[in-house]
Amino acid sequence: MEMTLQLTIDCAEPQRLVAFWSKALGYVPEPPPDGHGTWREYWAASGVPEEELPDGAGDTPESIVDPAGRGPRVWFQQVPEPKAAKNRIHLDLKVGGGRGVPLAVRAQRVAGMVESLTEAGAKVLRVMDEPDMGQYGVVLQDPEGNEFCVV
């Protein structure tokens, strides 16, 4: 049996997170299927009742894809309730190169990515600087408060 993986992130503003996570992951907004100008048009043609679509849903992309086709599709699902507690699952953006790369180089790579992501709207929660353990990483929040790490 073949299986694919989609990551779904609940959020208040899908377009905001599409822009942020596209930059963070090197992904691109997913275009609507051929023959449809918007996802909303596609959903209507597929039989999704209009009353099931929130205002503005599908007018702009609400999902992102890996342009190389390797990573999972990420869909930002609009929900009415705000985030209330710590994530039970999170993403690790592994930009440092792993333990085979000197710690100082890994820390520099992580810092560069963190700077880029904070400019895009992320907030730093804490730095995990543990040279005795050979570890350097940063815990951040995306623009809606979802935690993730850059290591």
ZAMARGU-4260 file (C-alpha; in steps of 0.2 Angstrom, whole numbers, plus 5000, padded with zeros to 4 digits):
<rodrens>
0) 5000/5000/5000 | 5007/5017/4995 | 5006/5031/5008 | 5010/5050/5007 | 5012/5062/5021
5) 5003/5079/5023 | 5007/5090/5038 | 4991/5100/5044 | 4994/5115/5055 | 4978/5123/5063
10) 4979/5142/5062 | 4969/5158/5061 | 4977/5166/5046 | 4983/5153/5033 | 4990/5166/5021
15) 5001/5173/5034 | 5008/5155/5038 | 5010/5151/5020 | 5021/5166/5018 | 5031/5162/5034
20) 5033/5143/5031 | 5037/5145/5013 | 5052/5155/5018 | 5057/5144/5033 | 5056/5127/5023
25) 5061/5133/5005 | 5043/5128/4999 | 5032/5137/4987 | 5013/5140/4988 | 5004/5126/4980
30) 4994/5132/4965 | 4976/5126/4962 | 4974/5110/4951 | 4974/5113/4932 | 4959/5122/4925
35) 4955/5132/4941 | 4960/5150/4945 | 4959/5147/4964 | 4957/5133/4976 | 4940/5139/4980
40) 4935/5137/4962 | 4942/5119/4963 | 4933/5115/4979 | 4916/5122/4972 | 4919/5111/4956
45) 4922/5096/4968 | 4906/5098/4976 | 4911/5106/4993 | 4896/5116/4999 | 4899/5135/4999
50) 4893/5136/5017 | 4907/5124/5023 | 4920/5137/5016 | 4925/5151/5028 | 4925/5169/5020
55) 4941/5170/5009 | 4945/5152/5011 | 4954/5146/4995 | 4955/5163/4987 | 4974/5162/4990
60) 4984/5146/4992 | 4982/5138/5010 | 4995/5125/5007 | 5014/5124/5002 | 5024/5111/4993
65) 5042/5106/4991 | 5047/5112/4974 | 5059/5097/4973 | 5044/5085/4977 | 5053/5077/4992
70) 5045/5084/5007 | 5027/5083/5013 | 5013/5095/5008 | 5009/5107/5022 | 4991/5113/5023
75) 4986/5127/5034 | 4969/5124/5041 | 4959/5139/5047 | 4951/5136/5063 | 4941/5148/5075
80) 4950/5144/5091 | 4967/5151/5095 | 4982/5141/5100 | 4980/5137/5119 | 4995/5126/5125
85) 5012/5120/5120 | 5013/5110/5104 | 5014/5091/5107 | 5023/5089/5091 | 5035/5101/5082
90) 5047/5103/5068 | 5066/5103/5069 | 5074/5113/5055 | 5091/5105/5053 | 5102/5118/5045
95) 5118/5115/5056 | 5124/5100/5046 | 5125/5087/5060 | 5138/5082/5073 | 5151/5080/5059
100) 5152/5099/5057 | 5161/5109/5070 | 5150/5116/5084 | 5155/5134/5080 | 5150/5132/5061
105) 5134/5124/5066 | 5130/5138/5078 | 5134/5151/5064 | 5122/5142/5052 | 5108/5141/5065
110) 5111/5159/5070 | 5109/5164/5051 | 5093/5155/5049 | 5086/5162/5065 | 5090/5179/5060
115) 5081/5176/5043 | 5066/5169/5052 | 5064/5182/5065 | 5064/5195/5051 | 5050/5185/5043
120) 5040/5185/5060 | 5046/5172/5071 | 5050/5175/5089 | 5065/5167/5099 | 5059/5158/5115
125) 5076/5151/5120 | 5093/5147/5115 | 5100/5129/5118 | 5119/5133/5119 | 5127/5117/5127
130) 5145/5116/5121 | 5149/5102/5134 | 5136/5091/5125 | 5140/5097/5107 | 5123/5105/5105
135) 5117/5122/5099 | 5100/5126/5094 | 5086/5139/5095 | 5068/5136/5100 | 5056/5149/5091
140) 5038/5152/5088 | 5030/5155/5071 | 5019/5171/5069 | 5004/5161/5077 | 5014/5154/5091
145) 5018/5137/5085 | 5035/5131/5092 | 5049/5124/5081 | 5067/5122/5083 | 5082/5127/5072
150) 5097/5115/5075
</rodrens>
